[in-house]
């Protein structure tokens, strides 16, 4: 992996993590900084695509937005949620296609990607792999000292995914 953050005697002291909650209609994204044991949300938002536009054009628009965000915020790593297979097979396939575009954009920018399952994100944030969505959102808000729960839900999810990587990285002793 390439880490361009500040290093002190071989130890990572600062890391920019780009969290992504993949989807086709909405892609939640968040940029957090982990620095000397503290975590701070730098910026977060949501890429939306118009369902009236063809799938290839929606995917291209998502790709273009992501390349711009990666270029602007220069993350060290992209933290991405794995696909959770819901009851709707068609939705899962479309999310998979969107996830492929996200992986492509990260690869084009030379960014390492790590993936986390939804239960592992919930466990990292709340201590419970079966936590309710609102519980995760409240913990994200508290952990990052935000004034309110980020909206839409996809942005709060992206923050949770970024935080999961920050905690996972720290737990592995890779400071």
C-alpha beads as a LAMMPS data file, in Angstrom:
LAMMPS data file: protein, C-alpha beads

175 atoms
174 bonds

1 atom types
1 bond types

-500.0 500.0 xlo xhi
-500.0 500.0 ylo yhi
-500.0 500.0 zlo zhi

Masses

1 110.0

Atoms # bond

1 1 1 0.000 0.000 0.000
2 1 1 1.122 3.520 -0.589
3 1 1 0.725 5.858 2.352
4 1 1 1.523 9.464 1.655
5 1 1 0.566 10.728 5.100
6 1 1 2.927 12.033 7.721
7 1 1 5.205 9.405 9.225
8 1 1 7.310 9.627 12.345
9 1 1 9.966 6.952 12.799
10 1 1 8.049 4.590 10.532
11 1 1 4.734 5.044 12.346
12 1 1 1.701 6.480 10.629
13 1 1 0.610 9.683 12.405
14 1 1 -2.048 10.882 9.979
15 1 1 -4.325 9.112 7.523
16 1 1 -7.143 10.334 5.286
17 1 1 -9.858 7.688 4.901
18 1 1 -12.504 7.920 2.192
19 1 1 -15.596 5.905 3.193
20 1 1 -18.171 4.828 0.613
21 1 1 -21.654 3.378 0.949
22 1 1 -22.237 2.005 -2.568
23 1 1 -25.502 2.279 -4.430
24 1 1 -26.842 3.208 -7.820
25 1 1 -29.365 5.940 -7.015
26 1 1 -27.210 7.268 -4.147
27 1 1 -23.574 6.770 -3.218
28 1 1 -22.789 8.049 0.243
29 1 1 -19.231 9.284 0.700
30 1 1 -17.223 10.672 3.575
31 1 1 -13.701 11.860 4.222
32 1 1 -12.292 11.530 7.719
33 1 1 -8.834 12.198 9.105
34 1 1 -7.219 10.035 11.714
35 1 1 -4.410 11.972 13.328
36 1 1 -2.562 11.161 16.529
37 1 1 -5.432 9.113 17.899
38 1 1 -8.199 11.564 17.024
39 1 1 -10.819 11.232 14.316
40 1 1 -12.398 14.139 12.488
41 1 1 -14.987 14.278 9.719
42 1 1 -13.599 16.591 7.061
43 1 1 -16.486 16.484 4.602
44 1 1 -19.244 14.150 3.494
45 1 1 -21.986 14.010 0.921
46 1 1 -23.935 11.930 -1.512
47 1 1 -23.639 11.341 -5.245
48 1 1 -27.077 10.930 -6.778
49 1 1 -27.933 9.602 -10.194
50 1 1 -31.180 10.163 -12.048
51 1 1 -33.200 6.991 -12.575
52 1 1 -34.465 8.438 -15.863
53 1 1 -30.941 8.233 -17.320
54 1 1 -29.626 4.978 -18.768
55 1 1 -27.558 2.716 -16.534
56 1 1 -24.298 3.241 -18.466
57 1 1 -24.683 7.018 -18.188
58 1 1 -25.479 6.805 -14.474
59 1 1 -22.363 4.700 -13.899
60 1 1 -20.237 7.088 -15.946
61 1 1 -21.531 10.071 -13.935
62 1 1 -20.722 8.242 -10.693
63 1 1 -17.221 7.446 -11.970
64 1 1 -16.576 11.066 -12.953
65 1 1 -17.738 12.340 -9.540
66 1 1 -15.586 9.832 -7.674
67 1 1 -12.462 10.648 -9.678
68 1 1 -13.016 14.323 -8.860
69 1 1 -13.515 13.611 -5.148
70 1 1 -10.447 11.360 -4.958
71 1 1 -8.378 14.025 -6.724
72 1 1 -9.652 16.798 -4.467
73 1 1 -9.333 15.055 -1.076
74 1 1 -6.341 12.781 -1.806
75 1 1 -7.237 9.916 0.530
76 1 1 -4.740 7.306 1.638
77 1 1 -7.303 4.521 1.464
78 1 1 -10.864 3.870 0.303
79 1 1 -13.070 2.000 2.753
80 1 1 -16.036 0.391 1.009
81 1 1 -19.039 -1.524 2.262
82 1 1 -19.493 -5.013 0.846
83 1 1 -22.697 -5.846 -0.954
84 1 1 -25.438 -7.043 1.325
85 1 1 -27.768 -9.339 -0.562
86 1 1 -31.275 -8.216 0.147
87 1 1 -34.446 -9.829 -1.091
88 1 1 -34.369 -7.882 -4.331
89 1 1 -31.892 -9.613 -6.649
90 1 1 -32.105 -6.868 -9.277
91 1 1 -31.102 -4.239 -6.727
92 1 1 -28.147 -6.351 -5.575
93 1 1 -26.916 -6.680 -9.170
94 1 1 -27.173 -2.916 -9.779
95 1 1 -25.335 -2.179 -6.523
96 1 1 -22.670 -4.657 -7.666
97 1 1 -22.294 -2.760 -10.918
98 1 1 -21.956 0.513 -9.005
99 1 1 -19.427 -1.097 -6.673
100 1 1 -17.399 -2.152 -9.719
101 1 1 -17.280 1.464 -10.898
102 1 1 -16.123 2.543 -7.442
103 1 1 -13.357 -0.065 -7.478
104 1 1 -12.312 1.049 -10.965
105 1 1 -12.151 4.727 -9.948
106 1 1 -10.044 3.877 -6.893
107 1 1 -7.697 1.726 -8.992
108 1 1 -7.309 4.482 -11.578
109 1 1 -6.249 6.837 -8.783
110 1 1 -3.835 4.285 -7.315
111 1 1 -5.796 4.002 -4.067
112 1 1 -5.910 0.864 -1.936
113 1 1 -9.419 -0.397 -1.165
114 1 1 -10.598 -2.289 1.897
115 1 1 -14.081 -3.755 2.250
116 1 1 -16.211 -4.339 5.314
117 1 1 -19.450 -6.287 5.685
118 1 1 -22.499 -4.476 7.071
119 1 1 -22.415 -6.521 10.322
120 1 1 -18.713 -5.721 10.833
121 1 1 -19.438 -1.990 10.374
122 1 1 -22.254 -2.177 12.928
123 1 1 -20.034 -4.090 15.357
124 1 1 -17.146 -1.627 14.985
125 1 1 -19.383 1.381 15.605
126 1 1 -21.818 0.074 18.233
127 1 1 -20.318 -3.168 19.519
128 1 1 -23.317 -5.052 18.117
129 1 1 -23.244 -6.582 14.619
130 1 1 -27.043 -6.549 14.540
131 1 1 -27.514 -2.922 15.626
132 1 1 -30.341 -0.889 14.162
133 1 1 -29.541 1.783 11.568
134 1 1 -30.521 4.633 13.925
135 1 1 -28.211 3.316 16.646
136 1 1 -25.290 3.330 14.186
137 1 1 -26.159 6.861 13.040
138 1 1 -26.317 8.154 16.610
139 1 1 -22.935 6.598 17.435
140 1 1 -21.354 8.066 14.279
141 1 1 -22.686 11.477 15.307
142 1 1 -21.288 11.085 18.813
143 1 1 -17.913 9.617 17.766
144 1 1 -17.254 12.441 15.314
145 1 1 -18.745 15.199 17.506
146 1 1 -21.274 16.180 14.853
147 1 1 -24.185 18.464 15.700
148 1 1 -26.755 16.196 14.050
149 1 1 -27.124 12.885 12.258
150 1 1 -25.839 13.331 8.687
151 1 1 -28.469 13.159 5.957
152 1 1 -29.261 11.318 3.807
153 1 1 -28.666 7.972 5.524
154 1 1 -26.088 7.059 2.877
155 1 1 -23.709 9.763 4.159
156 1 1 -24.008 8.550 7.753
157 1 1 -23.315 5.032 6.478
158 1 1 -20.228 6.254 4.602
159 1 1 -18.936 7.883 7.791
160 1 1 -19.520 4.609 9.665
161 1 1 -17.580 2.704 6.994
162 1 1 -14.670 5.153 7.208
163 1 1 -14.672 4.920 11.006
164 1 1 -14.671 1.131 10.759
165 1 1 -11.442 1.276 8.819
166 1 1 -9.912 3.704 11.306
167 1 1 -10.745 1.342 14.176
168 1 1 -9.751 -1.773 12.254
169 1 1 -6.423 -0.266 11.238
170 1 1 -5.699 0.738 14.828
171 1 1 -6.711 -2.694 16.176
172 1 1 -4.284 -4.404 13.806
173 1 1 -1.459 -2.410 15.394
174 1 1 -0.560 -0.624 12.173
175 1 1 -0.476 2.792 13.840

Bonds

1 1 1 2
2 1 2 3
3 1 3 4
4 1 4 5
5 1 5 6
6 1 6 7
7 1 7 8
8 1 8 9
9 1 9 10
10 1 10 11
11 1 11 12
12 1 12 13
13 1 13 14
14 1 14 15
15 1 15 16
16 1 16 17
17 1 17 18
18 1 18 19
19 1 19 20
20 1 20 21
21 1 21 22
22 1 22 23
23 1 23 24
24 1 24 25
25 1 25 26
26 1 26 27
27 1 27 28
28 1 28 29
29 1 29 30
30 1 30 31
31 1 31 32
32 1 32 33
33 1 33 34
34 1 34 35
35 1 35 36
36 1 36 37
37 1 37 38
38 1 38 39
39 1 39 40
40 1 40 41
41 1 41 42
42 1 42 43
43 1 43 44
44 1 44 45
45 1 45 46
46 1 46 47
47 1 47 48
48 1 48 49
49 1 49 50
50 1 50 51
51 1 51 52
52 1 52 53
53 1 53 54
54 1 54 55
55 1 55 56
56 1 56 57
57 1 57 58
58 1 58 59
59 1 59 60
60 1 60 61
61 1 61 62
62 1 62 63
63 1 63 64
64 1 64 65
65 1 65 66
66 1 66 67
67 1 67 68
68 1 68 69
69 1 69 70
70 1 70 71
71 1 71 72
72 1 72 73
73 1 73 74
74 1 74 75
75 1 75 76
76 1 76 77
77 1 77 78
78 1 78 79
79 1 79 80
80 1 80 81
81 1 81 82
82 1 82 83
83 1 83 84
84 1 84 85
85 1 85 86
86 1 86 87
87 1 87 88
88 1 88 89
89 1 89 90
90 1 90 91
91 1 91 92
92 1 92 93
93 1 93 94
94 1 94 95
95 1 95 96
96 1 96 97
97 1 97 98
98 1 98 99
99 1 99 100
100 1 100 101
101 1 101 102
102 1 102 103
103 1 103 104
104 1 104 105
105 1 105 106
106 1 106 107
107 1 107 108
108 1 108 109
109 1 109 110
110 1 110 111
111 1 111 112
112 1 112 113
113 1 113 114
114 1 114 115
115 1 115 116
116 1 116 117
117 1 117 118
118 1 118 119
119 1 119 120
120 1 120 121
121 1 121 122
122 1 122 123
123 1 123 124
124 1 124 125
125 1 125 126
126 1 126 127
127 1 127 128
128 1 128 129
129 1 129 130
130 1 130 131
131 1 131 132
132 1 132 133
133 1 133 134
134 1 134 135
135 1 135 136
136 1 136 137
137 1 137 138
138 1 138 139
139 1 139 140
140 1 140 141
141 1 141 142
142 1 142 143
143 1 143 144
144 1 144 145
145 1 145 146
146 1 146 147
147 1 147 148
148 1 148 149
149 1 149 150
150 1 150 151
151 1 151 152
152 1 152 153
153 1 153 154
154 1 154 155
155 1 155 156
156 1 156 157
157 1 157 158
158 1 158 159
159 1 159 160
160 1 160 161
161 1 161 162
162 1 162 163
163 1 163 164
164 1 164 165
165 1 165 166
166 1 166 167
167 1 167 168
168 1 168 169
169 1 169 170
170 1 170 171
171 1 171 172
172 1 172 173
173 1 173 174
174 1 174 175
